[in-house]
């Protein structure tokens, strides 16, 4: 590849291994109009690491185990894969989990500035970077490398990788963004991140990314560094300028689940008033960035299907508006190809409408993800959801329409009790015939949220944590230790009675209907590109 107009978009390692599609950030940026005169490569280093440093379960094995409800076999596949990756950690087996990556506990008492200095001496990812990633970057010699940080667990490998790139490719322009980066603005950790790159983009990134590409094209890397501000963002992107995500360069064979394309049709949450939720904060100052109409969405879905051959889509909208369902389904039903899709949704009364659900099913809807939080009771009001649908009726109507349901549940939220948690577990078990999968997690006080009944406390120097330590301010609120114990007990109870609800490998296969012949991930690669002499000293 020539150096002219060459860019590499990087998703750092340490994202969850149990996924069936890439994070949406890279495909959105790669599809933006600013890329027209560029050749953009997308590197999902997280899936690459998991599939090349260990032997993941084959897709055919997973599908066979899920189709036969063989959870003993799913357990074997899960722990065999996880155990291989645990052995790589110098911190021991407790430092890694397939759902969250390596914990990097030794960094938890450090500021990001201190952690970045320690990471220079090497992490569990150093060998992977030195042997696989950096030689490719040097061979590619991109004018630009863009990095997205989407979770706290990606911070340490991301800063390590940025140090390496700065050292080995000083003439490459570095641009950084992502939900985590946006939420850290105004902190010392944010200053550390901006010091490692040329430009940091906040909130939605397409316009800032396009501006950067244009500046490099017109002025070169050195000129762009002089001309561009160090921080871009807080942009509002009209929906008609939302790019069709480009999945060129994404190796779906590395993903162990049945491949699914991520897509967003509403940026942020149309409700956006749940006090415990910080996710919409990554889209804009208000938490909302607009919504595209059904015909626009359908056109992009059809283009994605044509470009990839993958007929499955997961809407990653915080909440899919019910009013968009029927026109989208009607549009898709008129097409010559089938697109199956799933979406997150609020428990609105609209989802009790069997006619709406049957139309949606005919138009490709296969699964809905609802934020139940806890079983219906008076104390559920403390979540601030203000959703007025009847959960039991919605479950029944979805079942009649042939639409699967995933329920998100939270225990230990201030203002709720241990009895509420146990009632929620019982609700899941009593209705397991209507529920495809569920999550049961303990309350966390996320950065940027204010929840009545608890207050944050600062017990260490870690300025890059996405959650805060907290203490109860009301007599009825549980301590973090009590919440952790309650979470573990609830999960264990469900696992013993109905493992399907919680099993990570079950949900990345699901029961999609249009499953083309699988492309199996190969064994871990033994190919080790030759390292230039200056790479060996970094291992």
Legacy VTK file of the C-alpha trace (Angstrom):
# vtk DataFile Version 3.0
C-alpha trace
ASCII
DATASET POLYDATA
POINTS 539 float
0.000 0.000 0.000
1.368 3.452 -0.833
1.725 5.991 1.912
-0.494 8.572 0.186
-3.974 8.844 1.667
-3.601 5.821 3.911
-5.266 5.538 7.332
-5.698 2.786 9.894
-8.581 2.697 12.382
-7.700 0.684 15.475
-9.969 -0.825 18.110
-7.644 -1.654 21.039
-7.621 -5.086 22.665
-9.386 -5.938 25.923
-12.999 -5.588 24.783
-15.285 -8.530 25.537
-14.392 -11.740 23.691
-18.034 -12.851 23.567
-19.276 -10.744 20.666
-20.794 -11.429 17.276
-19.930 -8.157 15.608
-17.378 -5.337 15.714
-17.829 -2.186 17.742
-19.747 0.341 15.623
-17.215 3.197 15.902
-14.763 1.937 13.278
-17.349 1.054 10.582
-19.030 4.457 11.055
-15.750 6.335 10.644
-14.605 4.129 7.771
-17.855 4.848 5.936
-17.796 8.621 6.408
-17.658 10.859 3.299
-14.302 12.204 4.447
-12.760 8.849 3.525
-13.538 9.154 -0.191
-9.964 10.047 -1.149
-8.382 7.773 1.442
-7.722 4.097 1.741
-8.859 3.186 5.227
-8.063 -0.093 6.963
-9.935 -1.210 10.072
-8.117 -3.326 12.638
-10.134 -4.962 15.400
-7.217 -5.837 17.658
-9.465 -7.203 20.379
-10.939 -10.020 18.290
-7.556 -10.570 16.648
-5.849 -11.038 20.022
-8.453 -13.497 21.299
-8.341 -15.594 18.145
-4.571 -15.645 17.575
-3.179 -16.111 21.084
-5.597 -18.909 21.981
-7.854 -21.372 20.189
-11.459 -20.166 20.405
-14.373 -22.568 20.056
-15.375 -23.177 16.476
-18.580 -21.618 15.273
-19.986 -24.991 14.229
-19.379 -26.381 17.743
-21.153 -23.421 19.287
-24.128 -23.629 16.970
-24.493 -27.382 17.562
-24.353 -26.944 21.354
-26.864 -24.086 21.345
-29.294 -25.813 18.998
-29.301 -28.883 21.269
-29.372 -26.876 24.530
-26.170 -28.640 25.577
-25.003 -26.277 28.293
-22.453 -28.725 29.656
-20.725 -28.560 26.272
-21.037 -24.755 26.188
-19.363 -24.644 29.599
-16.508 -26.802 28.316
-15.993 -24.553 25.294
-16.176 -21.407 27.397
-13.723 -22.401 30.095
-11.261 -24.074 27.720
-10.957 -20.786 25.819
-10.872 -18.627 28.930
-8.239 -20.786 30.661
-5.838 -20.384 27.732
-6.087 -16.608 27.998
-5.814 -16.592 31.784
-2.425 -18.274 31.529
-1.035 -15.242 29.699
-1.611 -12.901 32.629
1.288 -12.301 35.034
-1.305 -11.402 37.654
-2.826 -14.863 37.744
-6.058 -16.504 36.712
-8.343 -14.071 38.544
-7.147 -11.199 36.344
-9.006 -12.276 33.185
-12.575 -12.980 32.124
-13.925 -13.525 28.622
-16.658 -10.973 29.197
-14.425 -8.129 30.357
-10.812 -8.833 29.391
-7.794 -8.381 31.681
-8.529 -6.395 34.846
-5.114 -4.714 35.217
-5.644 -4.584 38.979
-2.071 -3.456 39.572
-2.981 -0.118 37.948
-6.083 0.619 39.987
-4.372 2.831 42.560
-2.567 4.860 39.882
-3.486 7.979 37.977
-3.587 7.527 34.215
-0.349 9.516 33.929
1.339 7.079 36.313
-0.279 4.058 34.651
0.898 5.215 31.227
4.477 5.379 32.496
4.259 1.903 34.033
2.731 0.494 30.833
5.881 1.495 28.943
7.690 -1.377 30.656
5.236 -3.888 29.184
1.837 -5.484 29.717
0.155 -8.741 28.831
-0.357 -7.231 25.344
3.256 -6.249 24.639
4.205 -9.446 22.823
1.073 -9.189 20.680
1.877 -5.583 19.790
5.554 -6.256 19.095
5.090 -9.417 17.061
1.851 -8.767 15.186
0.641 -5.168 15.265
3.660 -2.880 15.085
5.379 -4.661 12.169
2.174 -4.287 10.147
1.908 -0.612 11.021
5.521 -0.011 10.035
4.980 -1.843 6.755
1.774 0.114 6.087
3.252 3.488 7.161
-0.151 5.187 7.456
-0.450 8.936 7.479
-3.110 8.600 10.165
-3.965 6.140 12.916
-7.321 6.558 14.648
-7.974 4.871 17.996
-11.337 4.374 19.708
-11.548 3.607 23.441
-14.956 2.184 24.316
-14.331 0.676 27.762
-12.223 1.317 30.834
-10.506 -2.034 30.311
-9.090 -0.821 26.969
-7.305 2.161 28.522
-4.023 0.475 29.474
-3.438 -1.353 26.168
-4.493 1.794 24.292
-1.949 4.039 26.023
0.747 1.391 25.596
0.000 1.154 21.878
0.002 4.942 21.501
3.443 5.122 23.125
4.760 2.547 20.636
3.275 4.366 17.647
4.693 7.700 18.770
8.141 6.171 19.093
8.214 4.122 15.916
6.055 6.240 13.600
6.638 9.865 14.680
5.384 11.166 11.326
2.012 9.430 11.674
-0.915 11.585 12.797
-2.696 10.147 15.853
-6.379 10.855 16.480
-8.327 9.554 19.483
-12.001 9.283 20.384
-14.664 7.107 21.965
-17.311 7.126 24.669
-14.788 6.702 27.476
-12.601 9.522 26.193
-15.588 11.877 25.978
-16.724 11.064 29.503
-13.255 11.801 30.911
-13.184 15.372 29.615
-12.280 17.894 32.297
-10.107 15.409 34.214
-6.357 14.944 34.572
-6.781 11.621 32.788
-8.154 13.446 29.748
-5.087 15.681 29.736
-2.888 12.584 29.774
-4.757 11.120 26.797
-4.580 14.330 24.768
-0.832 14.517 25.400
-0.371 11.174 23.641
-2.107 12.134 20.391
-2.426 15.004 17.921
-6.211 15.455 18.027
-8.895 14.176 20.379
-12.497 14.053 19.150
-15.398 14.269 21.595
-18.946 12.940 21.227
-19.931 11.992 17.655
-16.824 11.702 15.558
-17.565 11.740 11.834
-17.204 15.493 11.292
-14.048 15.760 13.396
-12.597 12.761 11.582
-13.463 14.223 8.173
-11.953 17.577 9.164
-8.737 15.834 10.156
-8.511 13.824 6.929
-9.075 16.959 4.867
-6.392 18.867 6.767
-3.840 16.088 6.254
-4.707 15.836 2.554
-4.297 19.577 2.060
-1.458 20.391 4.449
0.320 17.131 5.191
0.770 15.697 8.676
3.036 18.488 9.929
0.727 21.174 8.561
-2.364 19.512 10.022
-0.692 19.383 13.430
-0.147 23.124 13.284
-3.582 24.000 11.898
-5.962 21.785 13.886
-7.012 22.404 17.498
-6.031 19.690 19.934
-9.690 18.902 20.721
-12.562 18.669 18.238
-16.155 17.655 18.738
-19.484 18.457 20.370
-20.797 18.233 16.840
-24.336 17.660 15.695
-24.459 15.470 12.599
-27.742 15.680 10.650
-29.100 12.209 10.031
-28.853 12.612 6.247
-25.072 12.868 6.722
-24.854 9.686 8.788
-22.605 7.362 6.792
-23.398 3.821 5.799
-21.076 1.817 8.075
-18.210 0.251 6.124
-17.131 -3.192 7.297
-14.284 -3.509 4.811
-11.322 -4.986 6.629
-13.374 -6.509 9.450
-12.559 -10.215 9.636
-15.856 -11.764 10.702
-14.166 -15.169 10.780
-12.361 -14.059 13.939
-15.675 -13.619 15.767
-16.827 -16.804 17.426
-20.539 -16.048 17.275
-22.841 -15.907 14.260
-21.841 -12.634 12.500
-24.150 -9.665 13.021
-23.756 -6.086 11.759
-24.097 -3.287 14.349
-26.140 -0.232 13.367
-27.531 2.861 15.083
-30.663 4.691 13.931
-31.102 6.950 16.979
-28.060 8.570 18.555
-28.586 8.768 22.271
-31.773 8.015 24.175
-35.134 9.621 23.446
-35.983 9.250 27.155
-32.568 9.865 28.681
-33.722 10.406 32.275
-32.627 7.205 34.000
-30.363 8.575 36.705
-28.122 5.500 36.835
-27.331 5.433 33.089
-24.314 7.282 31.667
-24.279 5.690 28.211
-26.075 8.493 26.285
-23.490 10.975 27.618
-21.130 9.859 24.882
-23.358 11.186 22.085
-23.788 14.866 22.980
-23.962 17.353 25.835
-27.688 16.599 26.119
-27.331 12.854 25.625
-29.334 12.928 22.392
-28.072 13.351 18.833
-31.085 12.796 16.609
-32.980 9.961 14.931
-33.208 8.840 11.308
-36.561 7.968 9.681
-37.419 4.414 8.701
-36.918 4.769 4.940
-33.413 6.208 5.435
-32.572 3.410 7.871
-33.895 0.691 5.575
-31.841 1.973 2.662
-28.655 1.813 4.717
-29.470 -1.681 5.994
-29.921 -2.936 2.444
-26.591 -1.401 1.400
-24.833 -2.992 4.380
-26.295 -6.376 3.489
-25.242 -6.031 -0.138
-21.691 -5.000 0.829
-21.126 -7.760 3.381
-23.476 -10.607 2.499
-24.512 -10.692 6.176
-28.319 -10.513 6.600
-28.384 -9.919 10.380
-28.384 -6.507 12.094
-28.269 -5.423 15.707
-29.582 -1.923 16.385
-27.419 -0.487 19.142
-29.758 2.479 19.719
-30.215 3.059 23.434
-33.948 2.632 22.799
-35.589 1.905 19.442
-38.726 4.074 19.063
-41.842 1.926 18.618
-43.192 4.414 16.068
-40.336 3.503 13.718
-41.022 -0.223 13.818
-44.003 -0.585 11.481
-42.721 1.632 8.635
-39.304 -0.061 8.809
-40.875 -3.512 8.780
-43.213 -2.576 5.909
-40.310 -1.263 3.850
-38.189 -4.363 4.446
-41.070 -6.717 3.644
-41.267 -5.215 0.154
-37.648 -6.096 -0.628
-36.373 -9.156 -2.459
-33.923 -10.001 0.328
-34.419 -10.841 3.980
-32.864 -8.813 6.772
-33.251 -10.067 10.322
-32.756 -7.569 13.119
-32.854 -7.039 16.858
-33.056 -3.881 18.956
-32.966 -2.383 22.439
-36.279 -0.932 23.609
-38.086 0.618 26.539
-41.032 -1.199 28.102
-43.556 1.050 26.397
-47.264 0.085 26.127
-46.834 0.002 22.330
-45.012 -3.316 22.687
-48.209 -4.882 24.071
-49.784 -4.509 20.608
-49.784 -7.983 19.037
-50.530 -6.523 15.603
-47.458 -4.295 15.764
-45.290 -7.196 16.877
-46.589 -9.516 14.160
-45.909 -6.862 11.510
-42.445 -6.345 12.951
-41.805 -10.093 12.905
-42.827 -10.297 9.256
-40.434 -7.408 8.542
-37.460 -9.132 10.143
-37.582 -8.296 13.884
-36.317 -11.327 15.794
-35.431 -10.090 19.277
-36.038 -7.166 21.650
-33.819 -6.174 24.584
-35.778 -4.502 27.402
-34.540 -2.731 30.517
-36.736 -4.401 33.126
-34.241 -3.606 35.949
-36.430 -5.355 38.538
-39.695 -7.217 38.808
-42.771 -4.978 38.858
-43.260 -3.361 42.269
-43.705 0.068 43.791
-39.970 0.460 44.341
-39.256 0.093 40.608
-40.112 3.798 40.324
-36.708 4.724 41.807
-35.060 3.787 38.496
-36.658 6.824 36.850
-37.628 4.910 33.720
-41.246 6.073 33.540
-42.044 3.224 31.168
-45.656 2.194 31.513
-45.832 -1.084 29.660
-46.890 -4.266 31.413
-43.798 -6.512 31.383
-45.752 -9.753 31.715
-48.113 -8.852 28.885
-45.219 -7.686 26.677
-43.461 -11.009 27.232
-46.616 -12.909 26.306
-47.276 -10.834 23.176
-43.662 -11.165 21.990
-43.891 -14.913 22.468
-47.113 -15.111 20.465
-45.507 -13.059 17.669
-42.371 -15.230 17.632
-40.050 -12.463 18.873
-37.442 -13.361 21.473
-36.821 -11.210 24.537
-33.725 -10.299 26.543
-34.220 -8.609 29.910
-31.675 -6.358 31.621
-32.006 -6.433 35.408
-30.220 -4.555 38.185
-30.055 -5.456 41.876
-28.956 -3.263 44.749
-30.039 0.085 43.268
-30.532 2.640 46.071
-34.125 2.551 47.219
-34.514 -1.140 46.411
-34.051 -4.061 48.776
-32.660 -7.571 48.835
-36.256 -8.758 48.701
-36.732 -6.831 45.450
-33.673 -8.596 44.038
-34.972 -12.019 45.025
-38.369 -11.193 43.526
-36.643 -10.228 40.272
-34.813 -13.542 40.143
-38.061 -15.359 40.783
-39.769 -13.341 38.022
-37.086 -14.452 35.560
-37.346 -18.083 36.571
-41.149 -18.096 36.587
-41.175 -16.641 33.060
-38.152 -18.442 31.648
-40.305 -20.007 28.923
-40.930 -16.470 27.616
-37.377 -15.108 28.074
-34.510 -15.963 25.753
-31.706 -14.427 27.841
-31.116 -11.965 30.666
-28.471 -9.935 32.459
-28.514 -9.513 36.236
-25.946 -7.012 37.457
-25.319 -5.129 40.663
-25.713 -1.368 40.902
-22.665 0.694 39.938
-22.312 4.446 40.373
-21.110 5.434 36.914
-18.998 8.497 36.205
-21.206 11.465 35.452
-24.328 10.145 37.199
-26.006 11.306 40.396
-28.178 8.755 42.159
-30.249 9.554 45.230
-29.350 7.465 48.254
-25.580 7.241 47.688
-22.644 9.630 47.382
-19.273 9.123 45.693
-16.123 8.712 47.752
-12.576 8.941 46.435
-10.311 6.333 47.957
-7.468 6.194 45.452
-5.709 8.200 42.786
-7.294 6.459 39.802
-8.640 9.337 37.730
-9.658 7.208 34.745
-12.236 4.906 36.351
-15.663 4.825 34.743
-17.313 4.113 38.088
-17.029 5.740 41.496
-16.668 4.187 44.902
-19.711 5.194 46.928
-21.309 5.014 50.326
-24.997 4.948 51.261
-26.630 8.133 52.511
-30.017 6.533 53.221
-30.599 3.837 55.789
-32.163 1.503 53.232
-29.386 1.688 50.629
-26.942 -1.209 50.371
-23.171 -0.835 50.560
-21.026 -1.782 47.534
-19.952 -4.942 49.361
-23.565 -5.935 50.006
-24.460 -5.242 46.375
-21.581 -7.411 45.139
-22.666 -10.292 47.373
-26.282 -9.899 46.261
-25.286 -9.839 42.590
-23.286 -13.042 42.970
-26.086 -14.804 44.816
-28.699 -13.832 42.230
-26.537 -14.915 39.313
-25.734 -18.235 40.962
-29.406 -18.942 41.633
-30.324 -18.333 37.990
-27.335 -20.270 36.674
-28.271 -23.338 38.692
-31.906 -23.275 37.562
-31.755 -21.938 33.986
-28.222 -21.415 32.617
-29.594 -20.419 29.223
-30.603 -17.039 30.609
-27.048 -16.038 31.503
-24.743 -18.104 29.316
-22.408 -15.791 27.314
-21.836 -18.235 24.470
-25.529 -19.028 24.074
-26.423 -15.421 23.348
-23.759 -14.855 20.663
-25.306 -17.664 18.659
-28.948 -17.014 19.443
-31.479 -18.579 17.122
-31.065 -16.579 13.927
-32.928 -18.108 11.022
-30.752 -17.103 8.044
-27.450 -18.651 9.084
-25.280 -19.059 6.012
-22.498 -21.659 6.047
-20.078 -20.609 8.743
-16.595 -19.326 8.069
-14.628 -20.973 10.815
-11.879 -19.153 12.687
-8.561 -20.851 12.062
-6.093 -21.997 14.732
-3.821 -19.441 16.379
-1.382 -18.098 13.828
2.219 -19.164 14.214
3.392 -16.616 11.669
5.649 -14.120 13.393
6.639 -11.236 11.115
10.290 -10.322 11.413
10.780 -7.512 13.923
13.047 -4.578 13.131
15.832 -4.317 15.725
14.247 -1.365 17.495
11.143 -3.429 18.292
12.935 -6.101 20.311
13.849 -3.660 23.061
10.174 -3.007 23.813
9.205 -6.572 24.685
LINES 1 540
539 0 1 2 3 4 5 6 7 8 9 10 11 12 13 14 15 16 17 18 19 20 21 22 23 24 25 26 27 28 29 30 31 32 33 34 35 36 37 38 39 40 41 42 43 44 45 46 47 48 49 50 51 52 53 54 55 56 57 58 59 60 61 62 63 64 65 66 67 68 69 70 71 72 73 74 75 76 77 78 79 80 81 82 83 84 85 86 87 88 89 90 91 92 93 94 95 96 97 98 99 100 101 102 103 104 105 106 107 108 109 110 111 112 113 114 115 116 117 118 119 120 121 122 123 124 125 126 127 128 129 130 131 132 133 134 135 136 137 138 139 140 141 142 143 144 145 146 147 148 149 150 151 152 153 154 155 156 157 158 159 160 161 162 163 164 165 166 167 168 169 170 171 172 173 174 175 176 177 178 179 180 181 182 183 184 185 186 187 188 189 190 191 192 193 194 195 196 197 198 199 200 201 202 203 204 205 206 207 208 209 210 211 212 213 214 215 216 217 218 219 220 221 222 223 224 225 226 227 228 229 230 231 232 233 234 235 236 237 238 239 240 241 242 243 244 245 246 247 248 249 250 251 252 253 254 255 256 257 258 259 260 261 262 263 264 265 266 267 268 269 270 271 272 273 274 275 276 277 278 279 280 281 282 283 284 285 286 287 288 289 290 291 292 293 294 295 296 297 298 299 300 301 302 303 304 305 306 307 308 309 310 311 312 313 314 315 316 317 318 319 320 321 322 323 324 325 326 327 328 329 330 331 332 333 334 335 336 337 338 339 340 341 342 343 344 345 346 347 348 349 350 351 352 353 354 355 356 357 358 359 360 361 362 363 364 365 366 367 368 369 370 371 372 373 374 375 376 377 378 379 380 381 382 383 384 385 386 387 388 389 390 391 392 393 394 395 396 397 398 399 400 401 402 403 404 405 406 407 408 409 410 411 412 413 414 415 416 417 418 419 420 421 422 423 424 425 426 427 428 429 430 431 432 433 434 435 436 437 438 439 440 441 442 443 444 445 446 447 448 449 450 451 452 453 454 455 456 457 458 459 460 461 462 463 464 465 466 467 468 469 470 471 472 473 474 475 476 477 478 479 480 481 482 483 484 485 486 487 488 489 490 491 492 493 494 495 496 497 498 499 500 501 502 503 504 505 506 507 508 509 510 511 512 513 514 515 516 517 518 519 520 521 522 523 524 525 526 527 528 529 530 531 532 533 534 535 536 537 538
